[in-house]
Amino acid sequence: MTPDTASAGPAPADTPQAAAFRRTIANPLKLRLFMLRSLPMAYLAGLRVREITPERATVTVPFKYLTKNPFRSIYFACLSMAAEMASGVLAMMNTSSGAPVSMLVVGMEAEFSKKAVGLIAFTSQDGLRIAQAVAESRATGEGRTVVCTSTGLDQAGDNVAVFRITWSFRAKAKQPLRA
C-alpha cells in the first residue's frame, strides 16, 4: 500500500456510470431495496443517503428504538455505520465503472464530542480524493489508501462526532483466459 493519496494531480472526470449510480442511490425505493439486500443492518437502523455528488455524500441516522443505547443516545456502532456509509457510497460510486477495483475498510478512528440524539447527519467530502485513488490503482495496478473524514452534525448543527475511515483500493488483476 502507498501512503494516503493527498493530491497527485487532477481527479478523473465524472462518468455516466457514476451519474447513474447517484440517480439509483437518490431513489428512496431503490436505496431501501439495495440496503435490504446488501446492508440489512443499515436498513434496520434507518440510514438514509440525503445527498450524493461527485465531491461529497451525506448519510443520516435517526435516534430510535433500534439505534439507542442505555444512555438515551445513539449507540456508537450505529454512528460508525452512518459515518462509514458516507464515504462508502462515494467509494462505490467511483468503483462502479471501469476495471474492477476491490475496496476495503482497513482502519477507523473516532472522536465523540457530544451526546448523539435526534437525527445525525454524517458528511464526507472526500469524493475527489477517492476518485483519484481509484484511478491511480487502475493505472498502476497497485493499492492505494485514502483516509476519509466523516463529520456528524446534529439537527442544531453541533458537531457530535468525527470519524476517520481508512479505505484501501486495489485494481483486480485480469485473469488469463484458459484454453
C-alpha positions as CSV (number, residue, x, y, z in Angstrom):
1,M,0.0,0.0,0.0
2,T,1.1,3.6,-0.5
3,P,0.6,6.5,1.9
4,D,-2.7,8.3,1.9
5,T,-3.4,9.8,-1.5
6,A,-3.3,13.5,-1.0
7,S,-3.4,15.2,-4.3
8,A,-1.4,13.6,-7.1
9,G,-3.0,15.7,-9.9
10,P,-6.5,16.4,-11.2
11,A,-9.2,13.9,-10.4
12,P,-10.9,11.9,-13.1
13,A,-13.9,13.4,-14.8
14,D,-17.4,12.4,-13.7
15,T,-18.6,9.3,-15.7
16,P,-22.1,8.4,-17.0
17,Q,-21.9,5.3,-14.8
18,A,-21.2,7.4,-11.7
19,A,-24.2,9.7,-12.5
20,A,-26.4,6.6,-12.9
21,F,-25.2,5.3,-9.6
22,R,-26.1,8.6,-7.9
23,R,-29.6,8.5,-9.5
24,T,-30.1,5.0,-8.2
25,I,-28.9,5.9,-4.7
26,A,-31.1,9.1,-4.7
27,N,-34.2,7.0,-5.4
28,P,-35.6,6.1,-2.0
29,L,-37.2,2.8,-3.1
30,K,-34.1,1.6,-4.9
31,L,-31.9,2.7,-2.0
32,R,-34.1,0.7,0.5
33,L,-34.1,-2.4,-1.7
34,F,-30.3,-2.1,-2.1
35,M,-29.8,-1.8,1.7
36,L,-32.2,-4.6,2.4
37,R,-30.3,-6.9,0.1
38,S,-26.7,-5.8,0.7
39,L,-26.7,-3.8,4.0
40,P,-29.6,-5.1,6.1
41,M,-28.4,-3.5,9.4
42,A,-28.2,-0.1,7.7
43,Y,-31.8,-0.7,6.5
44,L,-33.0,-1.7,10.0
45,A,-31.2,1.3,11.6
46,G,-32.9,3.7,9.2
47,L,-29.8,5.1,7.4
48,R,-30.6,7.4,4.5
49,V,-28.4,8.9,1.8
50,R,-29.6,12.6,1.9
51,E,-27.1,13.9,-0.7
52,I,-24.5,12.4,-3.1
53,T,-22.4,14.4,-5.6
54,P,-19.0,13.6,-7.1
55,E,-17.4,15.5,-4.3
56,R,-19.4,14.6,-1.2
57,A,-22.1,12.4,0.4
58,T,-24.4,12.9,3.4
59,V,-25.9,10.0,5.3
60,T,-28.3,10.3,8.2
61,V,-29.0,8.0,11.2
62,P,-32.1,8.6,13.4
63,F,-32.4,8.2,17.2
64,K,-35.0,5.4,17.5
65,Y,-35.5,2.2,19.4
66,L,-33.2,0.1,17.2
67,T,-30.3,2.7,17.4
68,K,-30.5,3.6,21.0
69,N,-28.1,2.7,23.8
70,P,-28.9,2.6,27.6
71,F,-27.7,6.2,28.0
72,R,-30.6,7.6,25.9
73,S,-28.4,8.4,22.9
74,I,-27.5,6.7,19.6
75,Y,-25.3,3.7,20.0
76,F,-21.7,4.3,18.7
77,A,-21.9,1.4,16.3
78,C,-24.9,3.0,14.6
79,L,-23.0,6.3,14.3
80,S,-20.0,4.3,12.9
81,M,-22.2,2.7,10.3
82,A,-23.5,6.1,9.1
83,A,-20.0,7.6,9.1
84,E,-18.6,4.7,7.1
85,M,-21.6,4.7,4.6
86,A,-21.0,8.4,3.9
87,S,-17.5,7.7,2.4
88,G,-18.6,4.2,1.3
89,V,-21.2,5.4,-1.2
90,L,-18.5,7.7,-2.7
91,A,-16.2,4.7,-2.9
92,M,-18.9,2.5,-4.5
93,M,-19.8,5.3,-7.0
94,N,-16.1,5.5,-8.1
95,T,-15.7,1.8,-8.4
96,S,-19.0,1.2,-10.2
97,S,-17.5,1.7,-13.7
98,G,-14.3,0.8,-15.4
99,A,-11.9,-2.1,-14.5
100,P,-12.9,-3.9,-11.3
101,V,-11.4,-2.5,-8.1
102,S,-11.6,-4.1,-4.6
103,M,-12.4,-1.8,-1.7
104,L,-12.0,-2.5,2.0
105,V,-12.0,-0.5,5.2
106,V,-8.6,-1.1,6.8
107,G,-8.8,1.4,9.7
108,M,-11.1,3.6,11.7
109,E,-10.6,6.3,14.3
110,A,-13.4,8.3,16.0
111,E,-13.8,11.3,18.3
112,F,-17.1,11.9,20.1
113,S,-17.8,15.4,21.3
114,K,-21.5,15.4,22.2
115,K,-24.3,13.1,23.0
116,A,-26.0,11.9,19.8
117,V,-29.8,12.4,19.9
118,G,-32.2,13.2,17.2
119,L,-31.2,12.9,13.5
120,I,-27.5,12.9,13.0
121,A,-26.1,13.7,9.5
122,F,-22.6,12.5,8.5
123,T,-20.9,14.2,5.6
124,S,-17.8,13.0,3.8
125,Q,-16.2,15.5,1.3
126,D,-13.6,13.1,0.0
127,G,-15.2,12.1,-3.3
128,L,-12.5,13.6,-5.5
129,R,-9.7,12.0,-3.4
130,I,-11.4,8.6,-3.6
131,A,-11.8,9.0,-7.4
132,Q,-8.1,9.9,-7.7
133,A,-7.0,6.8,-5.6
134,V,-9.2,4.5,-7.7
135,A,-7.9,6.0,-11.0
136,E,-4.3,5.6,-9.7
137,S,-4.9,2.0,-8.7
138,R,-6.3,1.2,-12.1
139,A,-3.4,2.9,-13.9
140,T,-0.6,1.3,-11.8
141,G,-2.2,-2.0,-10.6
142,E,-1.0,-1.0,-7.1
143,G,-3.1,-0.5,-4.0
144,R,-3.9,3.0,-2.8
145,T,-5.3,4.1,0.6
146,V,-7.4,7.2,1.4
147,V,-8.3,8.5,4.9
148,C,-11.8,9.8,4.6
149,T,-13.3,12.2,7.2
150,S,-17.0,11.9,8.1
151,T,-18.3,14.6,10.3
152,G,-21.5,14.1,12.2
153,L,-23.8,17.1,13.0
154,D,-27.0,17.1,15.0
155,Q,-30.1,19.0,14.0
156,A,-28.8,22.1,15.7
157,G,-25.6,22.0,13.6
158,D,-23.4,21.0,16.5
159,N,-20.6,18.6,16.0
160,V,-21.4,15.2,17.5
161,A,-18.5,13.0,16.2
162,V,-15.7,12.9,13.6
163,F,-14.7,9.6,12.1
164,R,-11.6,9.0,10.0
165,I,-12.2,5.9,7.9
166,T,-9.2,4.4,6.0
167,W,-10.1,2.8,2.7
168,S,-7.9,0.6,0.6
169,F,-8.4,0.4,-3.1
170,R,-6.7,-2.2,-5.3
171,A,-7.4,-2.8,-9.0
172,K,-8.2,-6.5,-9.5
173,A,-5.7,-8.4,-11.7
174,K,-7.0,-9.6,-15.0
175,Q,-7.5,-13.3,-15.1
176,P,-5.8,-15.0,-18.1
177,L,-8.1,-16.9,-20.4
178,R,-7.8,-20.7,-20.1
179,A,-7.8,-22.8,-23.2
